[in-house]
Amino acid sequence: MRIVPQFSLLVVIMSFSLAAGGCNGARDTALNLGETSSHRGFIMKTLVNEGRTRQYCVFLPMNYTPTRKWPAIMFLHGVGEAGHDLHGPMRVGLAPFVADRKDDFPFIVIIPQSSGGWAPDSDNATDAIAALLQAEKDYAIDPDRVSLTGLSTGGYGTFAIGAKYNHLFAALAPMCPSGADGGDGDVLGRMNIWAFENAADPFVTPMSMAITLGSIKSNGGTLKHTVYPAFGHDCWETAYKDGQLFDWLQQQHRSGAVANAVMSPSPGPTPKPVSRSVDKPVDRPVTVAAPVRTTPVAAPISVPAPAVAPSHPSMPAPERSTVPTVERPGSVPSTPY
C-alpha cells in the first residue's frame, strides 16, 4: 500500500501557518552564525549537477580538523522551506539547534534544498545525494557514520531516499512523515531507524507513519519509535532539542550495526497532551520505543562523487564544473509524487 505526500493540501495549510506567524519554530540563529573567519560554522555552497544549479549548506564543527574522520548528518526540510535561497531550511528544523550547540556539536551537517518534495527518483533527491557525496570529498567525513533525517515531506524523504540509497547511510531519523511507501519495508528493515511523531498531528495522516512501520515489522525489522503526547506537527522541536537522538546517531555505523538499548519511558508521571499552537515545542516528551534490530546494514556500493562549485554566490565566484549523473541503485521500488 502506498501513500504519497499530498503537496497541494500541505501547501495550503503551510500558507495559513505562514500568514499566522511563520513556520513552526522558525529562528534566524543559524543564518546569523554564518561562516567564521576560520572557515567553520555554516558554509554556503553551490552545486552544479546535470545542468542544474542549487544552493546547499555545510556545517563544520568549530573544532573541525581534517586529521580525523567525523560523523555526518544530512537534513531534508519540509515543503514549506522549499525554494532556492536556503533561508527556509536554515530557519526551520535541524540548523537552529545545531547553531544552539555550535561550540560542541560533533557532526558535519549537510543541508540541501529542494524545489518541492523529496521523491526518491526526482532531481531533488539526485542533487541532495550529489551534495552529500561532494561534502564527503571536500571534508573528513566518515562514510560509515552518515545519517539522514528530515521533517514532514523531508520525513517522507528520509524513508524513501534512505531506502533507495541505503548503501550510503548508517541510520535514519524521520520526523512526522507526510507520506509512506510500504514497498520499502524490506530494505528499511535492515537499517537503524528512530522515528518521531506527535500523538495529535493535524498536518499529516497518522497512516503515513503506520504504513511504513507496519511494512518494516512485517519484513522482520525493528526500530525505535517515539510518540510525544502533544498536539502539533513540530515533533522535531523536541527531538532535536532533547539531544538523545544525537547521542544515538553517534553510535550507528553503516556496517556492523551496534546493539541499541530500548529507550525507557521518561521517569515520573506521564504528561497529558498539551493543547497548543504548532509553533510551540513540547517541553516534556515521553518516549515509546520498540527494540532496535542489530543486523548489519547493506554493504557500501561505490558511487561516483560529483564535482561541486564550493561557494555561495555572495562570495568570490568559484570554478564551476558539471558533475556526472549519480548512480542510482535500482533495488528499491520508486515512489512517485
C-alpha angles and dihedrals in degrees: 000000000000132000117181125197114277097225098176092056092043092050091051092049092045090050090058089046092052092048090051094056114307139285120328109285094348111178135169095219095113094041090052093049096054122155120334125224088257090058094252129122122043111355119190115223138186122222123200110190129161090342094310123116120207138166122235135167134227123198114208117195114248090243094044116149126172091221092086136037120257131205114241140205127203114204125206115201129215127261091264090064097049117122141086109281103065092230093116098050090044094053102042130048127001103357098070091051091049088052090051089058097033095133095058108015103133101203137083105229127208117198115186124181127224129205090229128329138358106246106167094235095045129109086245091062094043092052093046090055090046090054091050093050091048091051089052088054095046100043140036096264119161102232090205092059105051116128132190125216135165145157133239106331085008088053088056088046090052090060097038100040091037090056095046094046095032091140089069101052136073095190144359127219109185119185123205096329116213094210143017142207115202090195091076095064096100092057097037089050089068094052135083107252136175111182126193136196142149119250092237112034113168094188102062137028114255087227089076092069095032095056094050095044091046091052091050092050094045087056091053097261129135132198146166115270123185122191115188114210093235143110116241144058099261103089087140089071089068098035096052094041095049095065098210090103092059091048088053094046091054088061096052124099132187091233129025093029112214124237112260126205117232111257111246122218114268113270120257130032119336110253117236119245110276121229104220145131115279094248093069119089122230110251101199115034124188116213119221109184142170125217113280120237116237101201114129120263118245114284118264120271120210111251120182112245115234123226116245135192102240109216146065118255090249090062127068110303110267127215107269124213132171119241131224120255111277112245109249117208109228100204095099126066114251121246114218121201 
